[in-house]
């Protein structure tokens, strides 16, 4: 999981400034989406779950890496629109 690789991902962020929080921000962002989707029932469509994940990622986004991650998943959610 990204949480288990958080420190390694933090170490990758060296340009333009080595702020060292990319893995932490991504992990926190994903944790928020995971919490949101845990309230969904087993009968939800793929489209509804994808929308929930994308929304949870955006609302819980931490730092630029979290926002970028949420935008990637928003694209997935758009691609899955209408799937059962």
C-alpha positions in Angstrom: 0.0 0.0 0.0 1.0 3.6 -0.4 1.0 4.0 3.4 3.7 1.3 3.7 5.8 3.0 1.1 5.2 6.5 2.4 8.8 7.2 3.5 10.2 5.9 0.2 7.9 8.1 -1.8 8.7 11.1 0.5 12.4 10.6 -0.4 11.6 10.7 -4.2 10.4 14.3 -4.0 13.5 16.4 -4.6 12.5 18.8 -7.3 12.2 21.8 -7.2 12.4 21.7 -3.4 13.0 18.5 -1.4 10.0 19.0 0.9 9.7 15.2 1.7 6.0 15.0 2.2 4.6 13.6 -1.1 4.1 10.1 0.2 2.6 11.4 3.5 0.2 13.7 1.6 -0.8 10.9 -0.9 -1.3 8.4 2.0 -3.5 10.9 3.9 -5.5 11.7 0.8 -6.2 8.0 0.0 -7.1 7.3 3.7 -9.8 9.9 3.4 -11.2 8.4 0.3 -11.1 4.9 1.8 -13.1 6.2 4.8 -15.7 7.8 2.6 -16.2 4.7 0.4 -16.5 2.5 3.5 -19.9 3.9 4.0 -21.1 2.7 0.6 -23.2 -0.4 0.5 -22.4 -3.6 -1.4 -25.2 -2.9 -3.9 -23.6 0.4 -5.2 -22.7 0.6 -8.9 -19.1 0.8 -10.0 -19.9 4.3 -11.3 -21.2 5.4 -7.8 -18.2 3.9 -6.0 -15.8 5.6 -8.4 -17.6 9.0 -7.9 -17.4 8.5 -4.2 -13.7 7.7 -4.3 -12.9 10.7 -6.6 -15.0 13.0 -4.3 -13.3 11.7 -1.2 -9.9 12.1 -2.7 -10.6 15.7 -3.7 -12.1 16.7 -0.3 -9.3 15.1 1.6 -6.5 16.1 -0.7 -3.3 17.1 1.1 -0.7 19.1 -0.8 -0.2 19.2 -4.6 0.4 15.5 -4.8 -3.0 14.8 -3.2 -4.8 17.2 -5.6 -3.0 15.6 -8.6 -4.0 12.1 -7.3 -7.6 13.2 -6.9 -7.6 14.5 -10.5 -6.3 11.2 -11.8 -9.1 9.4 -10.1 -11.7 11.9 -11.3 -10.7 10.9 -14.8 -11.2 7.2 -13.8 -14.6 8.1 -12.4 -15.6 9.9 -15.6 -14.5 6.9 -17.7 -16.6 4.6 -15.5 -19.7 6.8 -15.6 -22.8 4.7 -16.2 -21.2 1.3 -15.4 -23.2 -0.9 -13.1 
